[in-house]
Amino acid sequence: QLCFTLSKMKNYLSVLSLNVNRIEPKLNQIRSLIDNFLLNGAHLSIISIQETWCNHSNILVNGYKYFGKGRQQAQGGGVGILIKDSFQCEEIINDNYFREFIHEAIAIKASFNNFRCIVASVYRPPKANNLNLNLNDSINLFLETFTNYLTFLSSFNLPIFLSGDLNLNLFKINDLHSLSTRLFETLSFGGFINTTALATRLDLPTYSLLDVVCVKNYLNNIRLSGVLPCDLSDHFAPFAIFSLDNPEPKQPEFFKRRLHNEANLNNFYLAMGFESWDNIIASEDIEYCFSSLTETFLKHYNEQIPEEKIRFNRRVMPI
């Protein structure tokens, strides 16, 4: 059905996120997935990959360029990006944001005709065994690094497509003090909108939303999103489709930043506290709960934590 929908579109960007749990033994499966789209008149523009277990970029997939980054001191983890070879690409080098067992990320600048964007793949390992950190400390360290990473990517003043396996269940954001809520706030405060609203991992009777495809500066062009069943790992694969026919106007020479001072945050928490959550608590409709909570959150977020405009200085390399 997804291939049929894409075959009716002429000019689009498709983003798929895959947790592969070792890329090299599964290259034929990835190639078969790509071929299945092609045989049905569709294509995957970008495949964001996590848990590559691979510390080199010698991954060959016909019709695609591969960028990868992996651990040097231990097995596991690692991230990569497969992107159609019709794109002109350049890896964004910044070793501050690949921290083994904490925050593993890779990003590229990509262009196709007159369209330019940033593509990023992020993986948060569920455990930081080699660093002698407890779970809360490792997640806090991830969120701190991730916040800085989003600011870094935003400083390029381009549309951003960020995908990844973040290993925090975004279905738990009804608890305002949970680490999942902090992740949701981090994305929202940075202007990143998660397009994935369905479960990406099932362990019946439980289910969770661990994998995301997020967008910034190009949300108006989204046409479709969802998840695909996938036998490459125990995660489903989230995807999002964006139209390139009517790109958003060129961004002005500034970026926006939220005023996260103590007074604004307290006002925000108070406003959220005065809301009634009875309808959400009583509902068993996951999509309704997620969209209703998101709408309420963004309403108070925009009211209580206003934006300020910062002019983009091309002479200063973002840190």
Secondary structure as UniProt FT lines:
FT   HELIX           2..7
FT   STRAND          12..19
FT   HELIX           24..26
FT   HELIX           27..39
FT   TURN            40..41
FT   STRAND          46..50
FT   TURN            62..63
FT   STRAND          64..69
FT   STRAND          79..84
FT   TURN            85..86
FT   STRAND          88..91
FT   HELIX           95..97
FT   TURN            100..102
FT   STRAND          103..112
FT   TURN            113..114
FT   STRAND          115..123
FT   HELIX           129..131
FT   HELIX           135..154
FT   TURN            155..156
FT   STRAND          160..165
FT   HELIX           170..172
FT   TURN            173..174
FT   TURN            176..177
FT   HELIX           179..189
FT   TURN            190..191
FT   STRAND          193..194
FT   STRAND          201..203
FT   TURN            204..205
FT   STRAND          206..208
FT   STRAND          211..216
FT   HELIX           219..221
FT   STRAND          222..228
FT   STRAND          237..243
FT   STRAND          254..258
FT   HELIX           262..273
FT   HELIX           278..282
FT   HELIX           286..304
FT   STRAND          307..311
FT   TURN            314..315
//
